[in-house]
């Protein structure tokens, strides 16, 4: 309690001090200008990107058609080489088959050709190999007389 103070406490006075109407209007104009600039930049970027996409699609279509034409040419060339190799192989196979029939007929004919028999090889009896003498010698006179001296080996 305060002695000598008779009046009740007063609430503080609140005053709003913010930007003026002119400041608010100027800020809104700047925001509108920024939004217009961003929209223009986005439109420019989208048009540039779309033109790059169109160019890439055109290049892809050209490469695809070029690939198909080269693949067709290579396939046709491979088919022609395969048919030629097949014809040459069948001719060589028929010639080899005819030669094989002639050889078989000549081999079956009696007395057509006789070859000398291959000399037979005889096996020899197994003999023990002579083992060399061992070269490691332990000399008894090289032994130490003291106990625990170990083993002295002389060669």
C-alpha positions as CSV (number, residue, x, y, z in Angstrom):
1,X,0.0,0.0,0.0
2,X,1.1,3.4,-0.8
3,X,0.4,6.1,1.6
4,X,-0.4,9.4,0.3
5,X,-1.3,8.3,-3.3
6,X,-5.1,8.4,-3.7
7,X,-5.7,7.9,-7.4
8,X,-6.1,4.4,-9.0
9,X,-3.4,3.2,-11.5
10,X,-4.1,4.2,-15.1
11,X,-3.6,1.9,-18.1
12,X,-0.8,2.9,-20.5
13,X,-1.7,4.7,-23.6
14,X,-0.9,2.6,-26.8
15,X,-0.2,4.5,-30.0
16,X,0.5,2.8,-33.3
17,X,3.4,4.4,-35.1
18,X,4.0,2.6,-38.4
19,X,4.7,3.5,-42.0
20,X,2.6,6.2,-43.5
21,X,0.0,5.6,-46.3
22,X,2.6,6.9,-48.8
23,X,5.2,4.4,-47.7
24,X,2.7,1.5,-47.9
25,X,1.6,2.6,-51.4
26,X,5.3,2.9,-52.5
27,X,6.1,-0.6,-51.1
28,X,3.1,-2.1,-52.9
29,X,4.1,-0.5,-56.2
30,X,7.6,-2.0,-55.8
31,X,6.1,-5.5,-55.1
32,X,3.9,-5.2,-58.2
33,X,6.9,-4.2,-60.3
34,X,9.0,-7.1,-58.9
35,X,6.2,-9.6,-59.7
36,X,5.9,-8.3,-63.3
37,X,9.7,-8.6,-63.8
38,X,9.7,-12.2,-62.4
39,X,6.8,-13.2,-64.7
40,X,8.6,-11.7,-67.7
41,X,11.8,-13.6,-66.8
42,X,10.0,-16.8,-66.3
43,X,8.2,-16.5,-69.6
44,X,11.6,-15.8,-71.3
45,X,13.2,-18.8,-69.6
46,X,10.3,-21.1,-70.5
47,X,10.4,-20.0,-74.2
48,X,14.2,-20.6,-74.3
49,X,13.9,-24.0,-72.6
50,X,11.1,-25.0,-75.0
51,X,13.2,-24.1,-78.0
52,X,16.1,-26.2,-76.7
53,X,13.7,-29.1,-76.1
54,X,12.4,-28.8,-79.7
55,X,16.0,-28.8,-81.1
56,X,16.9,-31.8,-79.0
57,X,13.8,-33.7,-80.2
58,X,14.7,-32.9,-83.9
59,X,18.2,-34.1,-83.4
60,X,17.0,-37.3,-81.8
61,X,14.6,-37.9,-84.7
62,X,17.4,-37.4,-87.2
63,X,19.7,-39.7,-85.3
64,X,17.0,-42.3,-85.0
65,X,16.3,-42.3,-88.7
66,X,20.1,-42.4,-89.5
67,X,20.4,-45.4,-87.1
68,X,17.5,-47.3,-88.7
69,X,18.9,-46.7,-92.2
70,X,22.5,-47.8,-91.2
71,X,21.0,-50.9,-89.4
72,X,19.0,-51.8,-92.4
73,X,22.1,-51.5,-94.7
74,X,24.2,-53.6,-92.3
75,X,21.5,-56.2,-92.0
76,X,21.2,-56.5,-95.8
77,X,25.0,-56.7,-96.2
78,X,25.2,-59.4,-93.5
79,X,22.4,-61.4,-95.1
80,X,24.2,-61.3,-98.4
81,X,27.5,-62.3,-96.9
82,X,25.8,-65.1,-95.0
83,X,24.1,-66.5,-98.1
84,X,27.4,-66.3,-100.0
85,X,29.3,-68.0,-97.2
86,X,26.6,-70.7,-96.9
87,X,26.8,-71.4,-100.7
88,X,30.6,-71.6,-100.6
89,X,30.5,-73.8,-97.4
90,X,28.0,-76.2,-98.9
91,X,30.1,-76.5,-102.1
92,X,33.2,-77.2,-100.1
93,X,31.3,-79.6,-97.9
94,X,30.0,-81.5,-100.9
95,X,33.5,-81.6,-102.4
96,X,35.0,-82.9,-99.2
97,X,32.2,-85.5,-98.8
98,X,32.8,-86.7,-102.4
99,X,36.6,-87.0,-101.7
100,X,35.8,-88.8,-98.5
101,X,33.7,-91.4,-100.3
102,X,36.5,-91.9,-102.8
103,X,39.0,-92.4,-100.1
104,X,36.7,-94.8,-98.3
105,X,36.2,-96.8,-101.5
106,X,39.9,-97.0,-102.1
107,X,40.6,-98.1,-98.5
108,X,38.0,-100.9,-98.7
109,X,39.4,-102.3,-102.0
110,X,41.6,-105.4,-101.4
111,X,45.3,-104.8,-102.0
112,X,44.8,-101.2,-102.9
113,X,47.6,-100.1,-100.6
114,X,49.5,-101.8,-97.9
115,X,51.6,-100.1,-95.3
116,X,54.4,-101.5,-93.2
117,X,53.3,-102.3,-89.7
118,X,54.7,-100.0,-87.0
119,X,57.6,-101.6,-85.1
120,X,56.3,-102.8,-81.7
121,X,58.2,-101.7,-78.6
122,X,59.0,-104.1,-75.9
123,X,59.1,-103.3,-72.2
124,X,62.1,-104.1,-70.1
125,X,62.1,-105.6,-66.7
126,X,62.1,-103.2,-63.8
127,X,65.5,-103.0,-62.1
128,X,66.3,-101.3,-58.9
129,X,68.3,-98.1,-59.2
130,X,71.6,-97.9,-57.5
131,X,71.3,-95.5,-54.7
132,X,74.3,-93.2,-54.0
133,X,76.0,-93.5,-50.6
134,X,75.1,-91.1,-48.0
135,X,77.5,-88.3,-47.4
136,X,76.6,-87.3,-43.9
137,X,79.0,-88.8,-41.3
138,X,79.1,-88.3,-37.6
139,X,82.6,-88.4,-36.3
140,X,82.8,-89.9,-32.8
141,X,86.1,-88.1,-32.0
142,X,84.4,-84.7,-32.5
143,X,82.1,-85.2,-29.5
144,X,82.7,-82.9,-26.6
145,X,83.5,-84.7,-23.3
146,X,81.5,-82.4,-21.1
147,X,77.9,-83.0,-20.4
148,X,75.4,-80.7,-22.1
149,X,77.8,-79.6,-24.8
150,X,75.5,-80.8,-27.5
151,X,76.2,-82.8,-30.6
152,X,79.1,-81.7,-32.9
153,X,78.6,-83.0,-36.4
154,X,81.6,-83.2,-38.8
155,X,81.3,-83.6,-42.5
